[in-house]
Amino acid sequence: MSEELKELLQAARRVSMSPSDSEGQRRSFAYGNTHFENERITRETVDKAAEKLSKTNGQKD
């Protein structure tokens, strides 16, 4: 492993993501994986599903 890569990994370990950043990354991951399998999936589809899940989970708590 190069020194540059080691330094980048160390820097990444110190990054703290906000809940908003984590949610954005989660949605992006979901979109990327589902769109790959089904081109009809859009970012809007993922956003709507995430909002629906968020409301459903919020009501259970």
CHARMM-style PDB file with segment names, atoms N, HN, CA, C and O in Angstrom:
ATOM      1  N   MET     1       0.855  -1.171   0.000  1.00  0.00      PROA
ATOM      2  CA  MET     1       0.000   0.000   0.000  1.00  0.00      PROA
ATOM      3  C   MET     1       0.903   1.237   0.000  1.00  0.00      PROA
ATOM      4  O   MET     1       1.871   1.321   0.755  1.00  0.00      PROA
ATOM      5  N   SER     2       0.562   2.181  -0.858  1.00  0.00      PROA
ATOM      6  HN  SER     2      -0.224   2.112  -1.472  1.00  0.00      PROA
ATOM      7  CA  SER     2       1.384   3.384  -0.954  1.00  0.00      PROA
ATOM      8  C   SER     2       1.163   4.290   0.254  1.00  0.00      PROA
ATOM      9  O   SER     2       0.138   4.203   0.931  1.00  0.00      PROA
ATOM     10  N   GLU     3       2.128   5.150   0.510  1.00  0.00      PROA
ATOM     11  HN  GLU     3       2.961   5.220  -0.040  1.00  0.00      PROA
ATOM     12  CA  GLU     3       2.016   6.102   1.617  1.00  0.00      PROA
ATOM     13  C   GLU     3       0.827   7.043   1.406  1.00  0.00      PROA
ATOM     14  O   GLU     3       0.120   7.389   2.352  1.00  0.00      PROA
ATOM     15  N   GLU     4       0.620   7.446   0.165  1.00  0.00      PROA
ATOM     16  HN  GLU     4       1.194   7.164  -0.604  1.00  0.00      PROA
ATOM     17  CA  GLU     4      -0.499   8.343  -0.132  1.00  0.00      PROA
ATOM     18  C   GLU     4      -1.833   7.676   0.225  1.00  0.00      PROA
ATOM     19  O   GLU     4      -2.710   8.310   0.811  1.00  0.00      PROA
ATOM     20  N   LEU     5      -1.977   6.411  -0.125  1.00  0.00      PROA
ATOM     21  HN  LEU     5      -1.264   5.896  -0.600  1.00  0.00      PROA
ATOM     22  CA  LEU     5      -3.203   5.692   0.201  1.00  0.00      PROA
ATOM     23  C   LEU     5      -3.357   5.538   1.713  1.00  0.00      PROA
ATOM     24  O   LEU     5      -4.464   5.676   2.234  1.00  0.00      PROA
ATOM     25  N   LYS     6      -2.279   5.259   2.414  1.00  0.00      PROA
ATOM     26  HN  LYS     6      -1.380   5.147   1.991  1.00  0.00      PROA
ATOM     27  CA  LYS     6      -2.335   5.146   3.877  1.00  0.00      PROA
ATOM     28  C   LYS     6      -2.798   6.455   4.505  1.00  0.00      PROA
ATOM     29  O   LYS     6      -3.610   6.451   5.430  1.00  0.00      PROA
ATOM     30  N   GLU     7      -2.278   7.582   3.998  1.00  0.00      PROA
ATOM     31  HN  GLU     7      -1.618   7.585   3.246  1.00  0.00      PROA
ATOM     32  CA  GLU     7      -2.673   8.891   4.523  1.00  0.00      PROA
ATOM     33  C   GLU     7      -4.151   9.170   4.246  1.00  0.00      PROA
ATOM     34  O   GLU     7      -4.852   9.705   5.105  1.00  0.00      PROA
ATOM     35  N   LEU     8      -4.621   8.813   3.061  1.00  0.00      PROA
ATOM     36  HN  LEU     8      -4.051   8.378   2.364  1.00  0.00      PROA
ATOM     37  CA  LEU     8      -6.026   9.012   2.728  1.00  0.00      PROA
ATOM     38  C   LEU     8      -6.932   8.163   3.616  1.00  0.00      PROA
ATOM     39  O   LEU     8      -7.990   8.623   4.046  1.00  0.00      PROA
ATOM     40  N   LEU     9      -6.524   6.937   3.890  1.00  0.00      PROA
ATOM     41  HN  LEU     9      -5.664   6.564   3.541  1.00  0.00      PROA
ATOM     42  CA  LEU     9      -7.305   6.070   4.769  1.00  0.00      PROA
ATOM     43  C   LEU     9      -7.361   6.629   6.191  1.00  0.00      PROA
ATOM     44  O   LEU     9      -8.406   6.591   6.840  1.00  0.00      PROA
ATOM     45  N   GLN    10      -6.240   7.142   6.663  1.00  0.00      PROA
ATOM     46  HN  GLN    10      -5.391   7.173   6.135  1.00  0.00      PROA
ATOM     47  CA  GLN    10      -6.205   7.755   8.002  1.00  0.00      PROA
ATOM     48  C   GLN    10      -7.145   8.962   8.057  1.00  0.00      PROA
ATOM     49  O   GLN    10      -7.878   9.141   9.030  1.00  0.00      PROA
ATOM     50  N   ALA    11      -7.118   9.778   7.021  1.00  0.00      PROA
ATOM     51  HN  ALA    11      -6.522   9.633   6.231  1.00  0.00      PROA
ATOM     52  CA  ALA    11      -7.985  10.958   6.974  1.00  0.00      PROA
ATOM     53  C   ALA    11      -9.450  10.537   6.949  1.00  0.00      PROA
ATOM     54  O   ALA    11     -10.286  11.161   7.602  1.00  0.00      PROA
ATOM     55  N   ALA    12      -9.763   9.496   6.208  1.00  0.00      PROA
ATOM     56  HN  ALA    12      -9.085   8.989   5.677  1.00  0.00      PROA
ATOM     57  CA  ALA    12     -11.146   9.013   6.117  1.00  0.00      PROA
ATOM     58  C   ALA    12     -11.647   8.512   7.467  1.00  0.00      PROA
ATOM     59  O   ALA    12     -12.832   8.640   7.776  1.00  0.00      PROA
ATOM     60  N   ARG    13     -10.769   7.954   8.257  1.00  0.00      PROA
ATOM     61  HN  ARG    13      -9.807   7.850   8.006  1.00  0.00      PROA
ATOM     62  CA  ARG    13     -11.160   7.450   9.574  1.00  0.00      PROA
ATOM     63  C   ARG    13     -11.583   8.580  10.520  1.00  0.00      PROA
ATOM     64  O   ARG    13     -12.341   8.354  11.463  1.00  0.00      PROA
ATOM     65  N   ARG    14     -11.094   9.779  10.264  1.00  0.00      PROA
ATOM     66  HN  ARG    14     -10.478   9.962   9.498  1.00  0.00      PROA
ATOM     67  CA  ARG    14     -11.401  10.916  11.132  1.00  0.00      PROA
ATOM     68  C   ARG    14     -12.662  11.668  10.707  1.00  0.00      PROA
ATOM     69  O   ARG    14     -13.113  12.565  11.419  1.00  0.00      PROA
ATOM     70  N   VAL    15     -13.226  11.319   9.576  1.00  0.00      PROA
ATOM     71  HN  VAL    15     -12.860  10.590   8.997  1.00  0.00      PROA
ATOM     72  CA  VAL    15     -14.406  12.015   9.077  1.00  0.00      PROA
ATOM     73  C   VAL    15     -15.645  11.552   9.830  1.00  0.00      PROA
ATOM     74  O   VAL    15     -15.892  10.357   9.985  1.00  0.00      PROA
ATOM     75  N   SER    16     -16.405  12.518  10.287  1.00  0.00      PROA
ATOM     76  HN  SER    16     -16.204  13.489  10.161  1.00  0.00      PROA
ATOM     77  CA  SER    16     -17.653  12.221  10.980  1.00  0.00      PROA
ATOM     78  C   SER    16     -18.800  12.738  10.111  1.00  0.00      PROA
ATOM     79  O   SER    16     -18.872  13.929   9.808  1.00  0.00      PROA
ATOM     80  N   MET    17     -19.686  11.840   9.719  1.00  0.00      PROA
ATOM     81  HN  MET    17     -19.627  10.873   9.966  1.00  0.00      PROA
ATOM     82  CA  MET    17     -20.794  12.222   8.855  1.00  0.00      PROA
ATOM     83  C   MET    17     -22.006  12.633   9.691  1.00  0.00      PROA
ATOM     84  O   MET    17     -22.292  12.052  10.738  1.00  0.00      PROA
ATOM     85  N   SER    18     -22.700  13.645   9.200  1.00  0.00      PROA
ATOM     86  HN  SER    18     -22.467  14.117   8.350  1.00  0.00      PROA
ATOM     87  CA  SER    18     -23.948  14.063   9.849  1.00  0.00      PROA
ATOM     88  C   SER    18     -25.039  13.052   9.484  1.00  0.00      PROA
ATOM     89  O   SER    18     -24.886  12.299   8.523  1.00  0.00      PROA
ATOM     90  N   PRO    19     -26.121  13.031  10.235  1.00  0.00      PROA
ATOM     91  CA  PRO    19     -27.234  12.144   9.872  1.00  0.00      PROA
ATOM     92  C   PRO    19     -27.747  12.414   8.451  1.00  0.00      PROA
ATOM     93  O   PRO    19     -28.131  11.489   7.736  1.00  0.00      PROA
ATOM     94  N   SER    20     -27.748  13.675   8.058  1.00  0.00      PROA
ATOM     95  HN  SER    20     -27.436  14.426   8.639  1.00  0.00      PROA
ATOM     96  CA  SER    20     -28.184  14.037   6.709  1.00  0.00      PROA
ATOM     97  C   SER    20     -27.238  13.466   5.652  1.00  0.00      PROA
ATOM     98  O   SER    20     -27.683  12.959   4.622  1.00  0.00      PROA
ATOM     99  N   ASP    21     -25.927  13.553   5.913  1.00  0.00      PROA
ATOM    100  HN  ASP    21     -25.565  13.965   6.749  1.00  0.00      PROA
ATOM    101  CA  ASP    21     -24.941  12.988   4.991  1.00  0.00      PROA
ATOM    102  C   ASP    21     -25.100  11.474   4.888  1.00  0.00      PROA
ATOM    103  O   ASP    21     -25.029  10.909   3.796  1.00  0.00      PROA
ATOM    104  N   SER    22     -25.312  10.826   6.020  1.00  0.00      PROA
ATOM    105  HN  SER    22     -25.370  11.284   6.907  1.00  0.00      PROA
ATOM    106  CA  SER    22     -25.485   9.370   6.035  1.00  0.00      PROA
ATOM    107  C   SER    22     -26.718   8.961   5.239  1.00  0.00      PROA
ATOM    108  O   SER    22     -26.689   7.990   4.483  1.00  0.00      PROA
ATOM    109  N   GLU    23     -27.801   9.712   5.420  1.00  0.00      PROA
ATOM    110  HN  GLU    23     -27.824  10.501   6.034  1.00  0.00      PROA
ATOM    111  CA  GLU    23     -29.037   9.407   4.689  1.00  0.00      PROA
ATOM    112  C   GLU    23     -28.840   9.600   3.191  1.00  0.00      PROA
ATOM    113  O   GLU    23     -29.307   8.786   2.394  1.00  0.00      PROA
ATOM    114  N   GLY    24     -28.160  10.655   2.809  1.00  0.00      PROA
ATOM    115  HN  GLY    24     -27.781  11.316   3.457  1.00  0.00      PROA
ATOM    116  CA  GLY    24     -27.868  10.887   1.395  1.00  0.00      PROA
ATOM    117  C   GLY    24     -27.020   9.784   0.792  1.00  0.00      PROA
ATOM    118  O   GLY    24     -27.252   9.354  -0.338  1.00  0.00      PROA
ATOM    119  N   GLN    25     -26.045   9.333   1.546  1.00  0.00      PROA
ATOM    120  HN  GLN    25     -25.856   9.682   2.464  1.00  0.00      PROA
ATOM    121  CA  GLN    25     -25.187   8.251   1.069  1.00  0.00      PROA
ATOM    122  C   GLN    25     -25.978   6.944   0.963  1.00  0.00      PROA
ATOM    123  O   GLN    25     -25.792   6.172   0.023  1.00  0.00      PROA
ATOM    124  N   ARG    26     -26.857   6.708   1.932  1.00  0.00      PROA
ATOM    125  HN  ARG    26     -27.008   7.336   2.695  1.00  0.00      PROA
ATOM    126  CA  ARG    26     -27.671   5.494   1.921  1.00  0.00      PROA
ATOM    127  C   ARG    26     -28.580   5.476   0.697  1.00  0.00      PROA
ATOM    128  O   ARG    26     -28.715   4.451   0.029  1.00  0.00      PROA
ATOM    129  N   ARG    27     -29.198   6.611   0.412  1.00  0.00      PROA
ATOM    130  HN  ARG    27     -29.089   7.444   0.955  1.00  0.00      PROA
ATOM    131  CA  ARG    27     -30.084   6.695  -0.755  1.00  0.00      PROA
ATOM    132  C   ARG    27     -29.313   6.544  -2.060  1.00  0.00      PROA
ATOM    133  O   ARG    27     -29.776   5.887  -2.992  1.00  0.00      PROA
ATOM    134  N   SER    28     -28.146   7.150  -2.119  1.00  0.00      PROA
ATOM    135  HN  SER    28     -27.769   7.684  -1.361  1.00  0.00      PROA
ATOM    136  CA  SER    28     -27.317   7.031  -3.318  1.00  0.00      PROA
ATOM    137  C   SER    28     -26.913   5.581  -3.557  1.00  0.00      PROA
ATOM    138  O   SER    28     -26.924   5.109  -4.694  1.00  0.00      PROA
ATOM    139  N   PHE    29     -26.559   4.881  -2.491  1.00  0.00      PROA
ATOM    140  HN  PHE    29     -26.550   5.264  -1.568  1.00  0.00      PROA
ATOM    141  CA  PHE    29     -26.196   3.470  -2.582  1.00  0.00      PROA
ATOM    142  C   PHE    29     -27.392   2.650  -3.075  1.00  0.00      PROA
ATOM    143  O   PHE    29     -27.254   1.799  -3.953  1.00  0.00      PROA
ATOM    144  N   ALA    30     -28.560   2.918  -2.499  1.00  0.00      PROA
ATOM    145  HN  ALA    30     -28.672   3.610  -1.786  1.00  0.00      PROA
ATOM    146  CA  ALA    30     -29.771   2.193  -2.894  1.00  0.00      PROA
ATOM    147  C   ALA    30     -30.083   2.441  -4.364  1.00  0.00      PROA
ATOM    148  O   ALA    30     -30.408   1.507  -5.097  1.00  0.00      PROA
ATOM    149  N   TYR    31     -29.987   3.686  -4.796  1.00  0.00      PROA
ATOM    150  HN  TYR    31     -29.723   4.445  -4.200  1.00  0.00      PROA
ATOM    151  CA  TYR    31     -30.248   4.010  -6.193  1.00  0.00      PROA
ATOM    152  C   TYR    31     -29.258   3.305  -7.116  1.00  0.00      PROA
ATOM    153  O   TYR    31     -29.653   2.682  -8.101  1.00  0.00      PROA
ATOM    154  N   GLY    32     -27.996   3.405  -6.797  1.00  0.00      PROA
ATOM    155  HN  GLY    32     -27.675   3.911  -5.997  1.00  0.00      PROA
ATOM    156  CA  GLY    32     -26.969   2.807  -7.647  1.00  0.00      PROA
ATOM    157  C   GLY    32     -27.142   1.312  -7.818  1.00  0.00      PROA
ATOM    158  O   GLY    32     -26.960   0.782  -8.914  1.00  0.00      PROA
ATOM    159  N   ASN    33     -27.493   0.633  -6.741  1.00  0.00      PROA
ATOM    160  HN  ASN    33     -27.641   1.064  -5.851  1.00  0.00      PROA
ATOM    161  CA  ASN    33     -27.655  -0.819  -6.810  1.00  0.00      PROA
ATOM    162  C   ASN    33     -28.956  -1.239  -7.475  1.00  0.00      PROA
ATOM    163  O   ASN    33     -28.983  -2.241  -8.189  1.00  0.00      PROA
ATOM    164  N   THR    34     -30.032  -0.497  -7.257  1.00  0.00      PROA
ATOM    165  HN  THR    34     -30.010   0.317  -6.676  1.00  0.00      PROA
ATOM    166  CA  THR    34     -31.295  -0.890  -7.856  1.00  0.00      PROA
ATOM    167  C   THR    34     -31.396  -0.465  -9.314  1.00  0.00      PROA
ATOM    168  O   THR    34     -31.933  -1.206 -10.137  1.00  0.00      PROA
ATOM    169  N   HSD    35     -30.894   0.705  -9.638  1.00  0.00      PROA
ATOM    170  HN  HSD    35     -30.458   1.307  -8.969  1.00  0.00      PROA
ATOM    171  CA  HSD    35     -30.945   1.186 -11.018  1.00  0.00      PROA
ATOM    172  C   HSD    35     -30.108   0.284 -11.932  1.00  0.00      PROA
ATOM    173  O   HSD    35     -30.437   0.097 -13.103  1.00  0.00      PROA
ATOM    174  N   PHE    36     -29.059  -0.254 -11.400  1.00  0.00      PROA
ATOM    175  HN  PHE    36     -28.792  -0.102 -10.448  1.00  0.00      PROA
ATOM    176  CA  PHE    36     -28.206  -1.170 -12.154  1.00  0.00      PROA
ATOM    177  C   PHE    36     -29.009  -2.383 -12.622  1.00  0.00      PROA
ATOM    178  O   PHE    36     -28.810  -2.877 -13.732  1.00  0.00      PROA
ATOM    179  N   GLU    37     -29.908  -2.854 -11.778  1.00  0.00      PROA
ATOM    180  HN  GLU    37     -30.070  -2.453 -10.876  1.00  0.00      PROA
ATOM    181  CA  GLU    37     -30.727  -4.025 -12.086  1.00  0.00      PROA
ATOM    182  C   GLU    37     -32.012  -3.667 -12.835  1.00  0.00      PROA
ATOM    183  O   GLU    37     -32.527  -4.471 -13.612  1.00  0.00      PROA
ATOM    184  N   ASN    38     -32.531  -2.451 -12.595  1.00  0.00      PROA
ATOM    185  HN  ASN    38     -32.113  -1.798 -11.963  1.00  0.00      PROA
ATOM    186  CA  ASN    38     -33.810  -2.059 -13.176  1.00  0.00      PROA
ATOM    187  C   ASN    38     -33.734  -0.587 -13.557  1.00  0.00      PROA
ATOM    188  O   ASN    38     -33.797   0.277 -12.683  1.00  0.00      PROA
ATOM    189  N   GLU    39     -33.603  -0.292 -14.823  1.00  0.00      PROA
ATOM    190  HN  GLU    39     -33.551  -0.994 -15.533  1.00  0.00      PROA
ATOM    191  CA  GLU    39     -33.422   1.083 -15.283  1.00  0.00      PROA
ATOM    192  C   GLU    39     -34.636   1.970 -15.040  1.00  0.00      PROA
ATOM    193  O   GLU    39     -34.540   3.189 -15.179  1.00  0.00      PROA
ATOM    194  N   ARG    40     -35.779   1.383 -14.679  1.00  0.00      PROA
ATOM    195  HN  ARG    40     -35.857   0.392 -14.566  1.00  0.00      PROA
ATOM    196  CA  ARG    40     -36.970   2.185 -14.387  1.00  0.00      PROA
ATOM    197  C   ARG    40     -36.885   2.842 -13.007  1.00  0.00      PROA
ATOM    198  O   ARG    40     -37.652   3.759 -12.712  1.00  0.00      PROA
ATOM    199  N   ILE    41     -35.968   2.386 -12.171  1.00  0.00      PROA
ATOM    200  HN  ILE    41     -35.345   1.642 -12.411  1.00  0.00      PROA
ATOM    201  CA  ILE    41     -35.769   2.986 -10.851  1.00  0.00      PROA
ATOM    202  C   ILE    41     -35.084   4.335 -11.031  1.00  0.00      PROA
ATOM    203  O   ILE    41     -34.073   4.451 -11.723  1.00  0.00      PROA
ATOM    204  N   THR    42     -35.655   5.350 -10.393  1.00  0.00      PROA
ATOM    205  HN  THR    42     -36.477   5.256  -9.831  1.00  0.00      PROA
ATOM    206  CA  THR    42     -35.070   6.695 -10.464  1.00  0.00      PROA
ATOM    207  C   THR    42     -34.694   7.147  -9.055  1.00  0.00      PROA
ATOM    208  O   THR    42     -35.062   6.509  -8.069  1.00  0.00      PROA
ATOM    209  N   ARG    43     -33.967   8.237  -8.972  1.00  0.00      PROA
ATOM    210  HN  ARG    43     -33.667   8.756  -9.773  1.00  0.00      PROA
ATOM    211  CA  ARG    43     -33.642   8.795  -7.653  1.00  0.00      PROA
ATOM    212  C   ARG    43     -34.929   9.199  -6.930  1.00  0.00      PROA
ATOM    213  O   ARG    43     -35.034   9.077  -5.709  1.00  0.00      PROA
ATOM    214  N   GLU    44     -35.898   9.680  -7.699  1.00  0.00      PROA
ATOM    215  HN  GLU    44     -35.813   9.779  -8.690  1.00  0.00      PROA
ATOM    216  CA  GLU    44     -37.184  10.054  -7.102  1.00  0.00      PROA
ATOM    217  C   GLU    44     -37.874   8.820  -6.502  1.00  0.00      PROA
ATOM    218  O   GLU    44     -38.466   8.902  -5.426  1.00  0.00      PROA
ATOM    219  N   THR    45     -37.798   7.697  -7.188  1.00  0.00      PROA
ATOM    220  HN  THR    45     -37.318   7.630  -8.062  1.00  0.00      PROA
ATOM    221  CA  THR    45     -38.377   6.452  -6.672  1.00  0.00      PROA
ATOM    222  C   THR    45     -37.750   6.099  -5.328  1.00  0.00      PROA
ATOM    223  O   THR    45     -38.452   5.751  -4.379  1.00  0.00      PROA
ATOM    224  N   VAL    46     -36.435   6.190  -5.257  1.00  0.00      PROA
ATOM    225  HN  VAL    46     -35.865   6.472  -6.028  1.00  0.00      PROA
ATOM    226  CA  VAL    46     -35.714   5.874  -4.025  1.00  0.00      PROA
ATOM    227  C   VAL    46     -36.088   6.862  -2.926  1.00  0.00      PROA
ATOM    228  O   VAL    46     -36.312   6.464  -1.783  1.00  0.00      PROA
ATOM    229  N   ASP    47     -36.157   8.150  -3.265  1.00  0.00      PROA
ATOM    230  HN  ASP    47     -35.976   8.474  -4.194  1.00  0.00      PROA
ATOM    231  CA  ASP    47     -36.523   9.163  -2.274  1.00  0.00      PROA
ATOM    232  C   ASP    47     -37.920   8.916  -1.715  1.00  0.00      PROA
ATOM    233  O   ASP    47     -38.134   9.006  -0.506  1.00  0.00      PROA
ATOM    234  N   LYS    48     -38.868   8.606  -2.592  1.00  0.00      PROA
ATOM    235  HN  LYS    48     -38.695   8.533  -3.574  1.00  0.00      PROA
ATOM    236  CA  LYS    48     -40.237   8.341  -2.140  1.00  0.00      PROA
ATOM    237  C   LYS    48     -40.286   7.123  -1.220  1.00  0.00      PROA
ATOM    238  O   LYS    48     -40.964   7.145  -0.193  1.00  0.00      PROA
ATOM    239  N   ALA    49     -39.571   6.069  -1.588  1.00  0.00      PROA
ATOM    240  HN  ALA    49     -39.020   6.051  -2.422  1.00  0.00      PROA
ATOM    241  CA  ALA    49     -39.548   4.863  -0.759  1.00  0.00      PROA
ATOM    242  C   ALA    49     -38.901   5.153   0.594  1.00  0.00      PROA
ATOM    243  O   ALA    49     -39.381   4.678   1.624  1.00  0.00      PROA
ATOM    244  N   ALA    50     -37.825   5.923   0.599  1.00  0.00      PROA
ATOM    245  HN  ALA    50     -37.436   6.309  -0.238  1.00  0.00      PROA
ATOM    246  CA  ALA    50     -37.136   6.253   1.854  1.00  0.00      PROA
ATOM    247  C   ALA    50     -38.039   7.088   2.759  1.00  0.00      PROA
ATOM    248  O   ALA    50     -38.077   6.868   3.969  1.00  0.00      PROA
ATOM    249  N   GLU    51     -38.760   8.034   2.185  1.00  0.00      PROA
ATOM    250  HN  GLU    51     -38.729   8.213   1.201  1.00  0.00      PROA
ATOM    251  CA  GLU    51     -39.673   8.860   2.977  1.00  0.00      PROA
ATOM    252  C   GLU    51     -40.795   8.002   3.564  1.00  0.00      PROA
ATOM    253  O   GLU    51     -41.171   8.163   4.725  1.00  0.00      PROA
ATOM    254  N   LYS    52     -41.316   7.100   2.756  1.00  0.00      PROA
ATOM    255  HN  LYS    52     -41.010   6.968   1.813  1.00  0.00      PROA
ATOM    256  CA  LYS    52     -42.386   6.216   3.230  1.00  0.00      PROA
ATOM    257  C   LYS    52     -41.881   5.332   4.374  1.00  0.00      PROA
ATOM    258  O   LYS    52     -42.575   5.151   5.375  1.00  0.00      PROA
ATOM    259  N   LEU    53     -40.680   4.789   4.224  1.00  0.00      PROA
ATOM    260  HN  LEU    53     -40.117   4.937   3.412  1.00  0.00      PROA
ATOM    261  CA  LEU    53     -40.100   3.969   5.281  1.00  0.00      PROA
ATOM    262  C   LEU    53     -39.835   4.771   6.539  1.00  0.00      PROA
ATOM    263  O   LEU    53     -40.028   4.283   7.652  1.00  0.00      PROA
ATOM    264  N   SER    54     -39.397   5.993   6.355  1.00  0.00      PROA
ATOM    265  HN  SER    54     -39.241   6.390   5.450  1.00  0.00      PROA
ATOM    266  CA  SER    54     -39.107   6.859   7.499  1.00  0.00      PROA
ATOM    267  C   SER    54     -40.380   7.146   8.285  1.00  0.00      PROA
ATOM    268  O   SER    54     -40.365   7.121   9.516  1.00  0.00      PROA
ATOM    269  N   LYS    55     -41.466   7.413   7.598  1.00  0.00      PROA
ATOM    270  HN  LYS    55     -41.479   7.433   6.598  1.00  0.00      PROA
ATOM    271  CA  LYS    55     -42.750   7.676   8.264  1.00  0.00      PROA
ATOM    272  C   LYS    55     -43.248   6.418   8.958  1.00  0.00      PROA
ATOM    273  O   LYS    55     -43.756   6.489  10.077  1.00  0.00      PROA
ATOM    274  N   THR    56     -43.111   5.282   8.314  1.00  0.00      PROA
ATOM    275  HN  THR    56     -42.699   5.225   7.405  1.00  0.00      PROA
ATOM    276  CA  THR    56     -43.556   4.014   8.894  1.00  0.00      PROA
ATOM    277  C   THR    56     -42.755   3.702  10.153  1.00  0.00      PROA
ATOM    278  O   THR    56     -43.326   3.315  11.172  1.00  0.00      PROA
ATOM    279  N   ASN    57     -41.440   3.867  10.089  1.00  0.00      PROA
ATOM    280  HN  ASN    57     -40.975   4.182   9.261  1.00  0.00      PROA
ATOM    281  CA  ASN    57     -40.602   3.606  11.253  1.00  0.00      PROA
ATOM    282  C   ASN    57     -40.857   4.592  12.371  1.00  0.00      PROA
ATOM    283  O   ASN    57     -40.785   4.232  13.547  1.00  0.00      PROA
ATOM    284  N   GLY    58     -41.153   5.828  12.020  1.00  0.00      PROA
ATOM    285  HN  GLY    58     -41.212   6.120  11.066  1.00  0.00      PROA
ATOM    286  CA  GLY    58     -41.434   6.855  13.022  1.00  0.00      PROA
ATOM    287  C   GLY    58     -42.711   6.561  13.779  1.00  0.00      PROA
ATOM    288  O   GLY    58     -42.810   6.884  14.963  1.00  0.00      PROA
ATOM    289  N   GLN    59     -43.691   5.957  13.129  1.00  0.00      PROA
ATOM    290  HN  GLN    59     -43.611   5.695  12.167  1.00  0.00      PROA
ATOM    291  CA  GLN    59     -44.954   5.661  13.790  1.00  0.00      PROA
ATOM    292  C   GLN    59     -44.839   4.484  14.740  1.00  0.00      PROA
ATOM    293  O   GLN    59     -45.600   4.384  15.702  1.00  0.00      PROA
ATOM    294  N   LYS    60     -43.891   3.592  14.476  1.00  0.00      PROA
ATOM    295  HN  LYS    60     -43.273   3.674  13.694  1.00  0.00      PROA
ATOM    296  CA  LYS    60     -43.725   2.414  15.321  1.00  0.00      PROA
ATOM    297  C   LYS    60     -43.027   2.743  16.629  1.00  0.00      PROA
ATOM    298  O   LYS    60     -43.230   2.059  17.632  1.00  0.00      PROA
ATOM    299  N   ASP    61     -42.196   3.800  16.626  1.00  0.00      PROA
ATOM    300  HN  ASP    61     -42.031   4.356  15.811  1.00  0.00      PROA
ATOM    301  CA  ASP    61     -41.399   4.126  17.825  1.00  0.00      PROA
ATOM    302  C   ASP    61     -42.196   4.807  18.891  1.00  0.00      PROA
ATOM    303  OT1 ASP    61     -41.658   5.137  19.948  1.00  0.00      PROA
TER     304      ASP     61
END
